[in-house]
Amino acid sequence: MRIGDRLVNNVDPSDRGIAMMFQNYALYPHMTVRQNIGYGLKNRKTFADVIEAKVQQAAKMLNLNDYLDSKPSQLSGGQRPEALQMFDKNTGKAI
């Protein structure tokens, strides 16, 4: 199996540097859009200022700037999947 141009057949799933997005838009309902977008980076113990910069970058790309402090229940059906924007765990780049 390849992820991008990298063969990952013998790479442990936790070392593949990817995250999964569920079809049912599994946003944490008690967290804001900002917290949901930055959750993976926070779990990887990324510095708070880096997380905020990456969240801002993703929000700008996805036109979610006005919704960063909203809860998922306040988003439209089209905005929810965008809030699940993921980042490559190795490079920190939005994917």
C-alpha positions in Angstrom: 0.0 0.0 0.0 1.2 3.5 -0.8 0.5 6.8 0.9 1.6 9.4 -1.6 4.8 7.9 -3.0 5.8 6.1 0.2 5.4 2.3 0.5 3.8 1.7 4.0 3.1 -2.1 3.9 5.6 -2.7 6.7 5.1 0.5 8.6 3.2 0.4 11.8 -0.1 2.4 11.4 0.9 4.8 14.2 4.1 5.6 12.3 2.5 6.3 9.0 1.9 10.0 9.7 -1.7 10.2 8.7 -5.1 10.6 10.3 -8.5 9.3 9.4 -11.6 11.3 8.6 -14.9 9.5 9.3 -17.7 9.6 6.9 -20.2 10.8 9.6 -18.2 13.9 10.3 -17.0 12.9 13.8 -16.4 16.3 15.3 -16.2 16.6 19.0 -19.5 18.4 19.9 -18.2 20.0 23.1 -15.2 21.5 21.3 -15.0 24.6 19.0 -14.1 24.4 15.4 -10.7 25.8 16.4 -10.2 23.0 18.9 -11.4 20.3 16.5 -9.0 21.4 13.8 -6.1 21.6 16.1 -6.9 18.4 18.1 -4.4 16.1 16.3 -1.6 18.6 16.6 -2.3 19.1 20.3 -2.2 15.3 20.8 1.2 15.3 19.2 2.3 17.9 21.8 2.8 20.6 19.2 3.5 24.0 20.7 0.4 26.1 21.1 1.6 29.0 18.8 2.3 26.5 16.0 -1.1 24.9 16.4 -2.8 28.3 16.2 -0.8 29.2 13.1 -1.8 25.9 11.4 -5.4 26.3 12.5 -5.5 29.8 11.0 -3.9 28.5 7.8 -6.5 25.7 7.5 -9.4 28.1 8.4 -8.3 30.5 5.7 -8.1 27.8 3.1 -11.5 26.4 4.0 -13.2 29.8 4.6 -14.0 28.9 8.2 -12.4 32.0 9.8 -15.8 33.3 11.0 -16.6 30.0 12.6 -13.5 29.1 14.6 -15.2 29.8 17.9 -18.4 28.0 16.9 -19.5 24.6 18.1 -20.1 21.9 15.4 -23.9 22.1 16.0 -23.7 25.7 14.8 -22.2 24.8 11.4 -24.0 23.9 8.2 -23.8 20.4 6.8 -21.3 21.6 4.2 -19.1 23.3 6.8 -18.7 20.3 9.1 -16.5 18.1 6.8 -14.3 21.1 6.2 -13.7 21.5 10.0 -12.2 18.0 9.9 -9.2 19.3 7.9 -6.3 17.2 8.7 -2.6 17.8 8.9 0.3 15.5 8.0 1.6 14.4 11.3 5.2 14.5 10.0 5.3 17.8 8.2 2.5 19.7 9.8 1.2 20.6 6.3 -2.6 20.6 5.7 -3.7 17.5 3.7 
